Amino acid sequence: MNSVHMGDLFFGTKISETAFRIDMPEFHHCVHVTRHSAGSKVLVTAFDGNIYFGTIDRVEKDHALVSIAGTYLHEDSSGAKRAVAISLTHQADRFEWFVEKAVECGIHAIYPMHCQRTQSRRFAEERLHRIIHASAKQTLRPLKPLLAACQPLAGVLADTVSYPLRFYGDCAATPNQFLGKMARAGHDTLVFIGPEGDFSEDEFQLLSSKGCVPVSLGRYRLRTETAGLAALQILQTLQCL
């Protein structure tokens, strides 16, 4: 495997236990951008929980066939999930930055939402899916995170009742309510992050009434997208301890 560059991961379709097919537009990147050809060693995935290593057997006009030699990485989908429900940001590129970095940092599900103080309702779903796809490839993730449909806070609360641990960022929370102290490793966990200007009083009451627990993310006030990433990193650290 030393001959396979760590960045050479391509998305494709598993057509048998020992073969993959790489189609457009991934084929274009594989052959015309990164200049792979028959005999090249590559990594391939269908984001089914596995990344495989193998060799390109044939390059046709619009696809390539890869012979699988073995499994490079495996991710068990039954493990504890880390998720963030987060308000859309006023500037779309800040939300895109959060999505990209959250995928790199191991998030399992992203729940975009609009709250009473959310300033923008722009939600470029297809673009965000492309960002997730590219980031998952870059990070060598065998599974792609879920990007849920954007909806109001109440809708996200209704759709996430299966999470045993649900928290929400609250600037008024005390150091004793730090997320790192409140969360527990090994449990599916969701953290709600409000918009610029925070959740409204009605939304705080709604979150509390649905069993969500207020938490602090640290000493300083954070931007929406930074708070989302900080929450994820705290949960990620707990899983690694």
Buried (B, 14 or more C-beta within 10 A) or exposed (E): EEEBEEEBBBBBEBEEEEBBBBEEEBBEBBBEEBEBEEEBBBBBBBBEBBBBBBBBEEBEEEBBBBBBEEEBBEEEEEEBBBBBBBBBBBEBEBBBBBBBBBBBBBBBBBBBBBBBBBBBEEBEEEEBEEBBBEBBBBEBBBBBBEBBEBBBBEBBBEBBEEBEBBBBBBBEBEEEBBBBEBBEEEBBBBBBBBBEEBBBEEBBEBBEEBEBBBBBBBEEEBBBBBBBBBBBBBBEEBBEE
